[in-house]
């Protein structure tokens, strides 16, 4: 039920993976499962993973866009590390896109994040400290046609990766409803509601969905309940 827009390659959605961020004592944790960046889908992903395909248009009364950033690779996993072919946020986005009529846009960084977890943690800390705006390889020109925008990302060190600020600040969200969607290790929605309220002036920030990275594969009931709560299901 989705259409990929503005991406240079189809987004592969439907598997578990996510990067979560949270700085712990002596170590920084990217909330979500082992850091899995928003890089291109791995060529070796199983054929069973949903791939981008034309979707039935959203109802005229509510046109929906699901825009998300996700990272695969070495990720945090219950205090340890594991390797994810599909990031947690991408897997969660896949679950949502099979339930809701929406267009799907995967936000791709111009400089992909490392596969290595600790290297990604370090880069994220530097970007947060510098209040950086990482460049996007496939920016959208406009979101004018949409009424509701779901913004999906992991939570890294209590907030969404800085590339999400690059995305929101480049577009006009006036009159839109913005719904945060996150995967995390420790911080839930993090500061997304506050951050999107600041970077999406004129938008209404609705109730968000936060799913622990390790539990994305079992989150179907929670996703359904949230979609009903925000009147998308």
PyMOL commands that place a pseudoatom at each C-alpha (Angstrom):
pseudoatom trace, name=CA, resn=UNK, resi=1, chain=A, elem=C, hetatm=0, pos=[0.000, 0.000, 0.000]
pseudoatom trace, name=CA, resn=UNK, resi=2, chain=A, elem=C, hetatm=0, pos=[2.880, 2.356, -0.539]
pseudoatom trace, name=CA, resn=UNK, resi=3, chain=A, elem=C, hetatm=0, pos=[4.686, 4.267, -3.237]
pseudoatom trace, name=CA, resn=UNK, resi=4, chain=A, elem=C, hetatm=0, pos=[8.346, 5.184, -2.861]
pseudoatom trace, name=CA, resn=UNK, resi=5, chain=A, elem=C, hetatm=0, pos=[9.007, 8.763, -3.803]
pseudoatom trace, name=CA, resn=UNK, resi=6, chain=A, elem=C, hetatm=0, pos=[12.133, 10.790, -4.128]
pseudoatom trace, name=CA, resn=UNK, resi=7, chain=A, elem=C, hetatm=0, pos=[14.460, 7.857, -3.560]
pseudoatom trace, name=CA, resn=UNK, resi=8, chain=A, elem=C, hetatm=0, pos=[17.092, 6.641, -5.953]
pseudoatom trace, name=CA, resn=UNK, resi=9, chain=A, elem=C, hetatm=0, pos=[16.437, 3.029, -5.147]
pseudoatom trace, name=CA, resn=UNK, resi=10, chain=A, elem=C, hetatm=0, pos=[13.517, 1.064, -3.693]
pseudoatom trace, name=CA, resn=UNK, resi=11, chain=A, elem=C, hetatm=0, pos=[13.293, 0.958, 0.070]
pseudoatom trace, name=CA, resn=UNK, resi=12, chain=A, elem=C, hetatm=0, pos=[13.227, -2.539, 1.517]
pseudoatom trace, name=CA, resn=UNK, resi=13, chain=A, elem=C, hetatm=0, pos=[10.814, -2.609, 4.402]
pseudoatom trace, name=CA, resn=UNK, resi=14, chain=A, elem=C, hetatm=0, pos=[9.575, -5.259, 6.756]
pseudoatom trace, name=CA, resn=UNK, resi=15, chain=A, elem=C, hetatm=0, pos=[12.463, -6.663, 8.809]
pseudoatom trace, name=CA, resn=UNK, resi=16, chain=A, elem=C, hetatm=0, pos=[13.716, -5.951, 12.295]
pseudoatom trace, name=CA, resn=UNK, resi=17, chain=A, elem=C, hetatm=0, pos=[16.446, -3.436, 12.808]
pseudoatom trace, name=CA, resn=UNK, resi=18, chain=A, elem=C, hetatm=0, pos=[17.071, -0.051, 14.317]
pseudoatom trace, name=CA, resn=UNK, resi=19, chain=A, elem=C, hetatm=0, pos=[19.547, 2.132, 15.846]
pseudoatom trace, name=CA, resn=UNK, resi=20, chain=A, elem=C, hetatm=0, pos=[18.902, 3.614, 19.187]
pseudoatom trace, name=CA, resn=UNK, resi=21, chain=A, elem=C, hetatm=0, pos=[20.703, 6.262, 20.924]
pseudoatom trace, name=CA, resn=UNK, resi=22, chain=A, elem=C, hetatm=0, pos=[21.335, 7.090, 24.447]
pseudoatom trace, name=CA, resn=UNK, resi=23, chain=A, elem=C, hetatm=0, pos=[24.537, 8.159, 26.155]
pseudoatom trace, name=CA, resn=UNK, resi=24, chain=A, elem=C, hetatm=0, pos=[25.219, 5.926, 29.092]
pseudoatom trace, name=CA, resn=UNK, resi=25, chain=A, elem=C, hetatm=0, pos=[27.782, 6.195, 31.809]
pseudoatom trace, name=CA, resn=UNK, resi=26, chain=A, elem=C, hetatm=0, pos=[31.119, 5.870, 30.076]
pseudoatom trace, name=CA, resn=UNK, resi=27, chain=A, elem=C, hetatm=0, pos=[29.558, 4.788, 26.770]
pseudoatom trace, name=CA, resn=UNK, resi=28, chain=A, elem=C, hetatm=0, pos=[27.200, 6.153, 24.208]
pseudoatom trace, name=CA, resn=UNK, resi=29, chain=A, elem=C, hetatm=0, pos=[24.270, 3.994, 23.095]
pseudoatom trace, name=CA, resn=UNK, resi=30, chain=A, elem=C, hetatm=0, pos=[22.443, 4.622, 19.881]
pseudoatom trace, name=CA, resn=UNK, resi=31, chain=A, elem=C, hetatm=0, pos=[18.847, 3.970, 20.841]
pseudoatom trace, name=CA, resn=UNK, resi=32, chain=A, elem=C, hetatm=0, pos=[17.416, 1.199, 18.827]
pseudoatom trace, name=CA, resn=UNK, resi=33, chain=A, elem=C, hetatm=0, pos=[19.048, -2.056, 17.846]
pseudoatom trace, name=CA, resn=UNK, resi=34, chain=A, elem=C, hetatm=0, pos=[22.717, -2.032, 16.813]
pseudoatom trace, name=CA, resn=UNK, resi=35, chain=A, elem=C, hetatm=0, pos=[23.301, 1.044, 14.869]
pseudoatom trace, name=CA, resn=UNK, resi=36, chain=A, elem=C, hetatm=0, pos=[21.804, 0.473, 11.468]
pseudoatom trace, name=CA, resn=UNK, resi=37, chain=A, elem=C, hetatm=0, pos=[22.143, 3.461, 9.276]
pseudoatom trace, name=CA, resn=UNK, resi=38, chain=A, elem=C, hetatm=0, pos=[20.017, 4.874, 6.599]
pseudoatom trace, name=CA, resn=UNK, resi=39, chain=A, elem=C, hetatm=0, pos=[22.188, 3.567, 3.883]
pseudoatom trace, name=CA, resn=UNK, resi=40, chain=A, elem=C, hetatm=0, pos=[21.078, 1.725, 0.793]
pseudoatom trace, name=CA, resn=UNK, resi=41, chain=A, elem=C, hetatm=0, pos=[19.390, -1.640, 1.224]
pseudoatom trace, name=CA, resn=UNK, resi=42, chain=A, elem=C, hetatm=0, pos=[21.911, -4.478, 1.408]
pseudoatom trace, name=CA, resn=UNK, resi=43, chain=A, elem=C, hetatm=0, pos=[22.118, -6.435, -1.862]
pseudoatom trace, name=CA, resn=UNK, resi=44, chain=A, elem=C, hetatm=0, pos=[21.860, -9.735, -0.050]
pseudoatom trace, name=CA, resn=UNK, resi=45, chain=A, elem=C, hetatm=0, pos=[18.496, -9.170, 1.628]
pseudoatom trace, name=CA, resn=UNK, resi=46, chain=A, elem=C, hetatm=0, pos=[16.011, -12.027, 1.430]
pseudoatom trace, name=CA, resn=UNK, resi=47, chain=A, elem=C, hetatm=0, pos=[13.508, -11.884, -1.386]
pseudoatom trace, name=CA, resn=UNK, resi=48, chain=A, elem=C, hetatm=0, pos=[10.745, -12.097, 1.184]
pseudoatom trace, name=CA, resn=UNK, resi=49, chain=A, elem=C, hetatm=0, pos=[11.440, -8.549, 2.370]
pseudoatom trace, name=CA, resn=UNK, resi=50, chain=A, elem=C, hetatm=0, pos=[8.796, -6.156, 1.043]
pseudoatom trace, name=CA, resn=UNK, resi=51, chain=A, elem=C, hetatm=0, pos=[10.212, -3.857, -1.596]
pseudoatom trace, name=CA, resn=UNK, resi=52, chain=A, elem=C, hetatm=0, pos=[8.968, -0.526, -2.816]
pseudoatom trace, name=CA, resn=UNK, resi=53, chain=A, elem=C, hetatm=0, pos=[5.949, -0.824, -5.041]
pseudoatom trace, name=CA, resn=UNK, resi=54, chain=A, elem=C, hetatm=0, pos=[3.108, 1.389, -6.244]
pseudoatom trace, name=CA, resn=UNK, resi=55, chain=A, elem=C, hetatm=0, pos=[0.480, 1.878, -3.605]
pseudoatom trace, name=CA, resn=UNK, resi=56, chain=A, elem=C, hetatm=0, pos=[-3.184, 2.619, -3.653]
pseudoatom trace, name=CA, resn=UNK, resi=57, chain=A, elem=C, hetatm=0, pos=[-3.525, 6.397, -3.325]
pseudoatom trace, name=CA, resn=UNK, resi=58, chain=A, elem=C, hetatm=0, pos=[-4.374, 7.649, 0.141]
pseudoatom trace, name=CA, resn=UNK, resi=59, chain=A, elem=C, hetatm=0, pos=[-7.972, 8.693, 0.677]
pseudoatom trace, name=CA, resn=UNK, resi=60, chain=A, elem=C, hetatm=0, pos=[-8.646, 12.145, -0.741]
pseudoatom trace, name=CA, resn=UNK, resi=61, chain=A, elem=C, hetatm=0, pos=[-9.519, 13.445, 2.712]
pseudoatom trace, name=CA, resn=UNK, resi=62, chain=A, elem=C, hetatm=0, pos=[-6.077, 12.511, 4.125]
pseudoatom trace, name=CA, resn=UNK, resi=63, chain=A, elem=C, hetatm=0, pos=[-2.967, 12.140, 2.005]
pseudoatom trace, name=CA, resn=UNK, resi=64, chain=A, elem=C, hetatm=0, pos=[-0.163, 10.540, 4.012]
pseudoatom trace, name=CA, resn=UNK, resi=65, chain=A, elem=C, hetatm=0, pos=[3.617, 10.547, 3.652]
pseudoatom trace, name=CA, resn=UNK, resi=66, chain=A, elem=C, hetatm=0, pos=[5.881, 8.243, 5.645]
pseudoatom trace, name=CA, resn=UNK, resi=67, chain=A, elem=C, hetatm=0, pos=[9.421, 9.661, 5.569]
pseudoatom trace, name=CA, resn=UNK, resi=68, chain=A, elem=C, hetatm=0, pos=[12.047, 7.768, 7.516]
pseudoatom trace, name=CA, resn=UNK, resi=69, chain=A, elem=C, hetatm=0, pos=[15.762, 7.390, 8.169]
pseudoatom trace, name=CA, resn=UNK, resi=70, chain=A, elem=C, hetatm=0, pos=[17.175, 4.009, 9.155]
pseudoatom trace, name=CA, resn=UNK, resi=71, chain=A, elem=C, hetatm=0, pos=[20.595, 2.397, 9.458]
pseudoatom trace, name=CA, resn=UNK, resi=72, chain=A, elem=C, hetatm=0, pos=[21.557, -1.251, 9.103]
pseudoatom trace, name=CA, resn=UNK, resi=73, chain=A, elem=C, hetatm=0, pos=[24.823, -2.864, 10.131]
pseudoatom trace, name=CA, resn=UNK, resi=74, chain=A, elem=C, hetatm=0, pos=[26.276, -3.413, 13.585]
pseudoatom trace, name=CA, resn=UNK, resi=75, chain=A, elem=C, hetatm=0, pos=[23.692, -2.359, 16.171]
pseudoatom trace, name=CA, resn=UNK, resi=76, chain=A, elem=C, hetatm=0, pos=[23.088, -2.229, 19.887]
pseudoatom trace, name=CA, resn=UNK, resi=77, chain=A, elem=C, hetatm=0, pos=[21.197, -5.295, 21.104]
pseudoatom trace, name=CA, resn=UNK, resi=78, chain=A, elem=C, hetatm=0, pos=[20.259, -5.788, 24.771]
pseudoatom trace, name=CA, resn=UNK, resi=79, chain=A, elem=C, hetatm=0, pos=[23.591, -4.390, 25.906]
pseudoatom trace, name=CA, resn=UNK, resi=80, chain=A, elem=C, hetatm=0, pos=[25.558, -6.264, 23.252]
pseudoatom trace, name=CA, resn=UNK, resi=81, chain=A, elem=C, hetatm=0, pos=[25.868, -5.991, 19.488]
pseudoatom trace, name=CA, resn=UNK, resi=82, chain=A, elem=C, hetatm=0, pos=[24.412, -7.783, 16.506]
pseudoatom trace, name=CA, resn=UNK, resi=83, chain=A, elem=C, hetatm=0, pos=[24.371, -7.227, 12.778]
pseudoatom trace, name=CA, resn=UNK, resi=84, chain=A, elem=C, hetatm=0, pos=[21.171, -6.176, 11.062]
pseudoatom trace, name=CA, resn=UNK, resi=85, chain=A, elem=C, hetatm=0, pos=[20.575, -6.409, 7.329]
pseudoatom trace, name=CA, resn=UNK, resi=86, chain=A, elem=C, hetatm=0, pos=[17.571, -4.116, 7.740]
pseudoatom trace, name=CA, resn=UNK, resi=87, chain=A, elem=C, hetatm=0, pos=[17.476, -1.345, 10.317]
pseudoatom trace, name=CA, resn=UNK, resi=88, chain=A, elem=C, hetatm=0, pos=[14.831, -1.389, 13.036]
pseudoatom trace, name=CA, resn=UNK, resi=89, chain=A, elem=C, hetatm=0, pos=[13.237, 1.820, 11.834]
pseudoatom trace, name=CA, resn=UNK, resi=90, chain=A, elem=C, hetatm=0, pos=[13.035, 0.475, 8.300]
pseudoatom trace, name=CA, resn=UNK, resi=91, chain=A, elem=C, hetatm=0, pos=[11.359, -2.677, 9.605]
pseudoatom trace, name=CA, resn=UNK, resi=92, chain=A, elem=C, hetatm=0, pos=[8.855, -0.582, 11.572]
pseudoatom trace, name=CA, resn=UNK, resi=93, chain=A, elem=C, hetatm=0, pos=[8.208, 1.617, 8.542]
pseudoatom trace, name=CA, resn=UNK, resi=94, chain=A, elem=C, hetatm=0, pos=[7.496, -1.538, 6.562]
pseudoatom trace, name=CA, resn=UNK, resi=95, chain=A, elem=C, hetatm=0, pos=[4.880, -2.626, 9.082]
pseudoatom trace, name=CA, resn=UNK, resi=96, chain=A, elem=C, hetatm=0, pos=[3.174, 0.752, 8.938]
pseudoatom trace, name=CA, resn=UNK, resi=97, chain=A, elem=C, hetatm=0, pos=[3.234, 0.979, 5.145]
pseudoatom trace, name=CA, resn=UNK, resi=98, chain=A, elem=C, hetatm=0, pos=[1.457, -2.368, 4.787]
pseudoatom trace, name=CA, resn=UNK, resi=99, chain=A, elem=C, hetatm=0, pos=[-1.371, -1.099, 7.002]
pseudoatom trace, name=CA, resn=UNK, resi=100, chain=A, elem=C, hetatm=0, pos=[-1.812, 2.489, 5.833]
pseudoatom trace, name=CA, resn=UNK, resi=101, chain=A, elem=C, hetatm=0, pos=[-2.313, 4.020, 2.402]
pseudoatom trace, name=CA, resn=UNK, resi=102, chain=A, elem=C, hetatm=0, pos=[0.739, 6.234, 2.127]
pseudoatom trace, name=CA, resn=UNK, resi=103, chain=A, elem=C, hetatm=0, pos=[3.703, 7.268, 0.056]
pseudoatom trace, name=CA, resn=UNK, resi=104, chain=A, elem=C, hetatm=0, pos=[7.070, 6.191, 1.456]
pseudoatom trace, name=CA, resn=UNK, resi=105, chain=A, elem=C, hetatm=0, pos=[10.304, 8.166, 1.279]
pseudoatom trace, name=CA, resn=UNK, resi=106, chain=A, elem=C, hetatm=0, pos=[13.528, 6.775, 2.692]
pseudoatom trace, name=CA, resn=UNK, resi=107, chain=A, elem=C, hetatm=0, pos=[15.891, 9.584, 3.697]
pseudoatom trace, name=CA, resn=UNK, resi=108, chain=A, elem=C, hetatm=0, pos=[19.377, 8.752, 2.429]
pseudoatom trace, name=CA, resn=UNK, resi=109, chain=A, elem=C, hetatm=0, pos=[22.490, 10.491, 3.831]
pseudoatom trace, name=CA, resn=UNK, resi=110, chain=A, elem=C, hetatm=0, pos=[24.906, 11.893, 1.264]
pseudoatom trace, name=CA, resn=UNK, resi=111, chain=A, elem=C, hetatm=0, pos=[27.700, 10.445, 3.414]
pseudoatom trace, name=CA, resn=UNK, resi=112, chain=A, elem=C, hetatm=0, pos=[26.492, 7.026, 4.639]
pseudoatom trace, name=CA, resn=UNK, resi=113, chain=A, elem=C, hetatm=0, pos=[27.032, 6.181, 8.283]
pseudoatom trace, name=CA, resn=UNK, resi=114, chain=A, elem=C, hetatm=0, pos=[29.676, 3.537, 9.065]
pseudoatom trace, name=CA, resn=UNK, resi=115, chain=A, elem=C, hetatm=0, pos=[28.735, -0.104, 9.429]
pseudoatom trace, name=CA, resn=UNK, resi=116, chain=A, elem=C, hetatm=0, pos=[30.674, -0.140, 12.691]
pseudoatom trace, name=CA, resn=UNK, resi=117, chain=A, elem=C, hetatm=0, pos=[28.551, 0.708, 15.731]
pseudoatom trace, name=CA, resn=UNK, resi=118, chain=A, elem=C, hetatm=0, pos=[31.150, 2.641, 17.733]
pseudoatom trace, name=CA, resn=UNK, resi=119, chain=A, elem=C, hetatm=0, pos=[32.163, 4.697, 14.706]
pseudoatom trace, name=CA, resn=UNK, resi=120, chain=A, elem=C, hetatm=0, pos=[28.529, 5.660, 14.153]
pseudoatom trace, name=CA, resn=UNK, resi=121, chain=A, elem=C, hetatm=0, pos=[28.177, 6.580, 17.829]
pseudoatom trace, name=CA, resn=UNK, resi=122, chain=A, elem=C, hetatm=0, pos=[31.195, 8.844, 17.514]
pseudoatom trace, name=CA, resn=UNK, resi=123, chain=A, elem=C, hetatm=0, pos=[29.942, 10.517, 14.364]
pseudoatom trace, name=CA, resn=UNK, resi=124, chain=A, elem=C, hetatm=0, pos=[26.514, 11.093, 15.889]
pseudoatom trace, name=CA, resn=UNK, resi=125, chain=A, elem=C, hetatm=0, pos=[28.040, 12.723, 18.989]
pseudoatom trace, name=CA, resn=UNK, resi=126, chain=A, elem=C, hetatm=0, pos=[30.124, 15.047, 16.804]
pseudoatom trace, name=CA, resn=UNK, resi=127, chain=A, elem=C, hetatm=0, pos=[27.069, 15.995, 14.737]
pseudoatom trace, name=CA, resn=UNK, resi=128, chain=A, elem=C, hetatm=0, pos=[24.977, 16.691, 17.828]
pseudoatom trace, name=CA, resn=UNK, resi=129, chain=A, elem=C, hetatm=0, pos=[27.708, 18.756, 19.476]
pseudoatom trace, name=CA, resn=UNK, resi=130, chain=A, elem=C, hetatm=0, pos=[28.138, 20.801, 16.302]
pseudoatom trace, name=CA, resn=UNK, resi=131, chain=A, elem=C, hetatm=0, pos=[24.375, 21.111, 15.733]
pseudoatom trace, name=CA, resn=UNK, resi=132, chain=A, elem=C, hetatm=0, pos=[25.181, 19.779, 12.271]
pseudoatom trace, name=CA, resn=UNK, resi=133, chain=A, elem=C, hetatm=0, pos=[22.814, 19.304, 9.352]
pseudoatom trace, name=CA, resn=UNK, resi=134, chain=A, elem=C, hetatm=0, pos=[24.081, 16.229, 7.457]
pseudoatom trace, name=CA, resn=UNK, resi=135, chain=A, elem=C, hetatm=0, pos=[23.384, 16.452, 3.738]
pseudoatom trace, name=CA, resn=UNK, resi=136, chain=A, elem=C, hetatm=0, pos=[20.599, 14.348, 2.217]
pseudoatom trace, name=CA, resn=UNK, resi=137, chain=A, elem=C, hetatm=0, pos=[21.316, 12.490, -1.018]
pseudoatom trace, name=CA, resn=UNK, resi=138, chain=A, elem=C, hetatm=0, pos=[17.672, 12.392, -2.150]
pseudoatom trace, name=CA, resn=UNK, resi=139, chain=A, elem=C, hetatm=0, pos=[15.908, 15.516, -0.837]
pseudoatom trace, name=CA, resn=UNK, resi=140, chain=A, elem=C, hetatm=0, pos=[12.199, 16.059, -1.428]
pseudoatom trace, name=CA, resn=UNK, resi=141, chain=A, elem=C, hetatm=0, pos=[11.195, 19.230, -3.229]
pseudoatom trace, name=CA, resn=UNK, resi=142, chain=A, elem=C, hetatm=0, pos=[7.820, 19.574, -1.573]
pseudoatom trace, name=CA, resn=UNK, resi=143, chain=A, elem=C, hetatm=0, pos=[5.334, 17.947, 0.766]
pseudoatom trace, name=CA, resn=UNK, resi=144, chain=A, elem=C, hetatm=0, pos=[2.517, 20.254, -0.296]
pseudoatom trace, name=CA, resn=UNK, resi=145, chain=A, elem=C, hetatm=0, pos=[0.186, 17.452, -1.387]
pseudoatom trace, name=CA, resn=UNK, resi=146, chain=A, elem=C, hetatm=0, pos=[0.247, 15.688, 2.000]
pseudoatom trace, name=CA, resn=UNK, resi=147, chain=A, elem=C, hetatm=0, pos=[-1.947, 16.321, 5.021]
pseudoatom trace, name=CA, resn=UNK, resi=148, chain=A, elem=C, hetatm=0, pos=[-0.177, 13.983, 7.449]
pseudoatom trace, name=CA, resn=UNK, resi=149, chain=A, elem=C, hetatm=0, pos=[3.537, 13.237, 7.631]
pseudoatom trace, name=CA, resn=UNK, resi=150, chain=A, elem=C, hetatm=0, pos=[4.945, 10.366, 9.670]
pseudoatom trace, name=CA, resn=UNK, resi=151, chain=A, elem=C, hetatm=0, pos=[8.586, 11.068, 10.539]
pseudoatom trace, name=CA, resn=UNK, resi=152, chain=A, elem=C, hetatm=0, pos=[10.413, 7.836, 11.328]
pseudoatom trace, name=CA, resn=UNK, resi=153, chain=A, elem=C, hetatm=0, pos=[13.893, 7.504, 12.832]
pseudoatom trace, name=CA, resn=UNK, resi=154, chain=A, elem=C, hetatm=0, pos=[15.933, 5.776, 15.487]
pseudoatom trace, name=CA, resn=UNK, resi=155, chain=A, elem=C, hetatm=0, pos=[16.715, 7.644, 18.690]
pseudoatom trace, name=CA, resn=UNK, resi=156, chain=A, elem=C, hetatm=0, pos=[20.437, 8.270, 19.056]
pseudoatom trace, name=CA, resn=UNK, resi=157, chain=A, elem=C, hetatm=0, pos=[21.618, 9.822, 22.293]
pseudoatom trace, name=CA, resn=UNK, resi=158, chain=A, elem=C, hetatm=0, pos=[18.105, 10.902, 23.319]
pseudoatom trace, name=CA, resn=UNK, resi=159, chain=A, elem=C, hetatm=0, pos=[17.110, 12.555, 20.037]
pseudoatom trace, name=CA, resn=UNK, resi=160, chain=A, elem=C, hetatm=0, pos=[16.560, 11.771, 16.375]
pseudoatom trace, name=CA, resn=UNK, resi=161, chain=A, elem=C, hetatm=0, pos=[19.711, 11.767, 14.222]
pseudoatom trace, name=CA, resn=UNK, resi=162, chain=A, elem=C, hetatm=0, pos=[20.601, 15.267, 13.033]
pseudoatom trace, name=CA, resn=UNK, resi=163, chain=A, elem=C, hetatm=0, pos=[19.731, 14.350, 9.455]
pseudoatom trace, name=CA, resn=UNK, resi=164, chain=A, elem=C, hetatm=0, pos=[16.079, 14.509, 10.517]
pseudoatom trace, name=CA, resn=UNK, resi=165, chain=A, elem=C, hetatm=0, pos=[16.571, 18.219, 11.258]
pseudoatom trace, name=CA, resn=UNK, resi=166, chain=A, elem=C, hetatm=0, pos=[18.068, 18.606, 7.784]
pseudoatom trace, name=CA, resn=UNK, resi=167, chain=A, elem=C, hetatm=0, pos=[14.907, 17.049, 6.372]
pseudoatom trace, name=CA, resn=UNK, resi=168, chain=A, elem=C, hetatm=0, pos=[12.328, 18.978, 8.387]
pseudoatom trace, name=CA, resn=UNK, resi=169, chain=A, elem=C, hetatm=0, pos=[14.026, 22.356, 8.019]
pseudoatom trace, name=CA, resn=UNK, resi=170, chain=A, elem=C, hetatm=0, pos=[14.142, 22.004, 4.233]
pseudoatom trace, name=CA, resn=UNK, resi=171, chain=A, elem=C, hetatm=0, pos=[10.369, 21.746, 3.821]
pseudoatom trace, name=CA, resn=UNK, resi=172, chain=A, elem=C, hetatm=0, pos=[7.218, 23.710, 4.641]
pseudoatom trace, name=CA, resn=UNK, resi=173, chain=A, elem=C, hetatm=0, pos=[5.138, 21.857, 7.235]
pseudoatom trace, name=CA, resn=UNK, resi=174, chain=A, elem=C, hetatm=0, pos=[2.580, 24.620, 7.705]
pseudoatom trace, name=CA, resn=UNK, resi=175, chain=A, elem=C, hetatm=0, pos=[-0.886, 23.169, 8.254]
pseudoatom trace, name=CA, resn=UNK, resi=176, chain=A, elem=C, hetatm=0, pos=[0.398, 19.584, 8.342]
pseudoatom trace, name=CA, resn=UNK, resi=177, chain=A, elem=C, hetatm=0, pos=[-0.038, 16.996, 11.057]
pseudoatom trace, name=CA, resn=UNK, resi=178, chain=A, elem=C, hetatm=0, pos=[3.327, 15.514, 12.055]
pseudoatom trace, name=CA, resn=UNK, resi=179, chain=A, elem=C, hetatm=0, pos=[3.491, 12.144, 13.812]
pseudoatom trace, name=CA, resn=UNK, resi=180, chain=A, elem=C, hetatm=0, pos=[6.870, 11.029, 15.220]
pseudoatom trace, name=CA, resn=UNK, resi=181, chain=A, elem=C, hetatm=0, pos=[7.744, 7.326, 14.840]
pseudoatom trace, name=CA, resn=UNK, resi=182, chain=A, elem=C, hetatm=0, pos=[10.846, 6.062, 16.627]
pseudoatom trace, name=CA, resn=UNK, resi=183, chain=A, elem=C, hetatm=0, pos=[12.795, 2.952, 17.455]
pseudoatom trace, name=CA, resn=UNK, resi=184, chain=A, elem=C, hetatm=0, pos=[14.897, 3.153, 20.604]
pseudoatom trace, name=CA, resn=UNK, resi=185, chain=A, elem=C, hetatm=0, pos=[17.044, 1.382, 23.184]
pseudoatom trace, name=CA, resn=UNK, resi=186, chain=A, elem=C, hetatm=0, pos=[16.322, 3.546, 26.220]
pseudoatom trace, name=CA, resn=UNK, resi=187, chain=A, elem=C, hetatm=0, pos=[14.731, 6.867, 25.342]
pseudoatom trace, name=CA, resn=UNK, resi=188, chain=A, elem=C, hetatm=0, pos=[11.327, 6.246, 23.754]
pseudoatom trace, name=CA, resn=UNK, resi=189, chain=A, elem=C, hetatm=0, pos=[10.364, 9.239, 21.618]
pseudoatom trace, name=CA, resn=UNK, resi=190, chain=A, elem=C, hetatm=0, pos=[13.368, 11.127, 22.968]
pseudoatom trace, name=CA, resn=UNK, resi=191, chain=A, elem=C, hetatm=0, pos=[13.075, 14.851, 22.221]
pseudoatom trace, name=CA, resn=UNK, resi=192, chain=A, elem=C, hetatm=0, pos=[11.364, 14.362, 18.853]
pseudoatom trace, name=CA, resn=UNK, resi=193, chain=A, elem=C, hetatm=0, pos=[8.088, 16.059, 19.797]
pseudoatom trace, name=CA, resn=UNK, resi=194, chain=A, elem=C, hetatm=0, pos=[9.887, 19.187, 21.009]
pseudoatom trace, name=CA, resn=UNK, resi=195, chain=A, elem=C, hetatm=0, pos=[12.380, 19.160, 18.138]
pseudoatom trace, name=CA, resn=UNK, resi=196, chain=A, elem=C, hetatm=0, pos=[9.744, 18.754, 15.427]
pseudoatom trace, name=CA, resn=UNK, resi=197, chain=A, elem=C, hetatm=0, pos=[7.615, 21.474, 17.003]
pseudoatom trace, name=CA, resn=UNK, resi=198, chain=A, elem=C, hetatm=0, pos=[10.609, 23.793, 16.583]
pseudoatom trace, name=CA, resn=UNK, resi=199, chain=A, elem=C, hetatm=0, pos=[11.684, 22.670, 13.105]
pseudoatom trace, name=CA, resn=UNK, resi=200, chain=A, elem=C, hetatm=0, pos=[8.184, 22.292, 11.620]
pseudoatom trace, name=CA, resn=UNK, resi=201, chain=A, elem=C, hetatm=0, pos=[6.606, 25.687, 12.401]
pseudoatom trace, name=CA, resn=UNK, resi=202, chain=A, elem=C, hetatm=0, pos=[2.890, 25.802, 11.692]
pseudoatom trace, name=CA, resn=UNK, resi=203, chain=A, elem=C, hetatm=0, pos=[2.485, 22.035, 12.022]
pseudoatom trace, name=CA, resn=UNK, resi=204, chain=A, elem=C, hetatm=0, pos=[0.425, 20.142, 14.574]
pseudoatom trace, name=CA, resn=UNK, resi=205, chain=A, elem=C, hetatm=0, pos=[2.551, 17.560, 16.393]
pseudoatom trace, name=CA, resn=UNK, resi=206, chain=A, elem=C, hetatm=0, pos=[0.380, 14.523, 17.089]
pseudoatom trace, name=CA, resn=UNK, resi=207, chain=A, elem=C, hetatm=0, pos=[0.805, 11.465, 19.303]
pseudoatom trace, name=CA, resn=UNK, resi=208, chain=A, elem=C, hetatm=0, pos=[3.953, 9.552, 18.425]
pseudoatom trace, name=CA, resn=UNK, resi=209, chain=A, elem=C, hetatm=0, pos=[4.822, 5.852, 18.293]
pseudoatom trace, name=CA, resn=UNK, resi=210, chain=A, elem=C, hetatm=0, pos=[7.947, 4.528, 20.034]
pseudoatom trace, name=CA, resn=UNK, resi=211, chain=A, elem=C, hetatm=0, pos=[8.993, 0.868, 19.726]
pseudoatom trace, name=CA, resn=UNK, resi=212, chain=A, elem=C, hetatm=0, pos=[12.002, -0.728, 21.408]
pseudoatom trace, name=CA, resn=UNK, resi=213, chain=A, elem=C, hetatm=0, pos=[14.420, -1.849, 18.723]
pseudoatom trace, name=CA, resn=UNK, resi=214, chain=A, elem=C, hetatm=0, pos=[14.731, -5.412, 19.951]
pseudoatom trace, name=CA, resn=UNK, resi=215, chain=A, elem=C, hetatm=0, pos=[10.925, -5.753, 19.884]
pseudoatom trace, name=CA, resn=UNK, resi=216, chain=A, elem=C, hetatm=0, pos=[10.069, -4.363, 16.445]
pseudoatom trace, name=CA, resn=UNK, resi=217, chain=A, elem=C, hetatm=0, pos=[9.252, -7.777, 14.972]
pseudoatom trace, name=CA, resn=UNK, resi=218, chain=A, elem=C, hetatm=0, pos=[6.612, -8.328, 17.662]
pseudoatom trace, name=CA, resn=UNK, resi=219, chain=A, elem=C, hetatm=0, pos=[5.166, -4.800, 17.545]
pseudoatom trace, name=CA, resn=UNK, resi=220, chain=A, elem=C, hetatm=0, pos=[2.219, -5.444, 15.221]
pseudoatom trace, name=CA, resn=UNK, resi=221, chain=A, elem=C, hetatm=0, pos=[-0.467, -5.033, 17.883]
pseudoatom trace, name=CA, resn=UNK, resi=222, chain=A, elem=C, hetatm=0, pos=[1.118, -1.825, 19.177]
pseudoatom trace, name=CA, resn=UNK, resi=223, chain=A, elem=C, hetatm=0, pos=[1.345, -0.443, 15.649]
pseudoatom trace, name=CA, resn=UNK, resi=224, chain=A, elem=C, hetatm=0, pos=[-2.329, -1.218, 15.019]
pseudoatom trace, name=CA, resn=UNK, resi=225, chain=A, elem=C, hetatm=0, pos=[-3.382, 0.384, 18.296]
pseudoatom trace, name=CA, resn=UNK, resi=226, chain=A, elem=C, hetatm=0, pos=[-1.394, 3.532, 17.539]
pseudoatom trace, name=CA, resn=UNK, resi=227, chain=A, elem=C, hetatm=0, pos=[-2.704, 3.820, 13.995]
pseudoatom trace, name=CA, resn=UNK, resi=228, chain=A, elem=C, hetatm=0, pos=[-6.245, 3.642, 15.340]
pseudoatom trace, name=CA, resn=UNK, resi=229, chain=A, elem=C, hetatm=0, pos=[-5.421, 6.252, 17.972]
pseudoatom trace, name=CA, resn=UNK, resi=230, chain=A, elem=C, hetatm=0, pos=[-4.238, 8.720, 15.331]
pseudoatom trace, name=CA, resn=UNK, resi=231, chain=A, elem=C, hetatm=0, pos=[-7.148, 7.861, 13.000]
pseudoatom trace, name=CA, resn=UNK, resi=232, chain=A, elem=C, hetatm=0, pos=[-5.044, 6.274, 10.257]
pseudoatom trace, name=CA, resn=UNK, resi=233, chain=A, elem=C, hetatm=0, pos=[-6.544, 2.796, 10.587]
for i in range(1, 233): cmd.bond("trace and resi %d" % i, "trace and resi %d" % (i + 1))
show_as sticks, trace
zoom trace
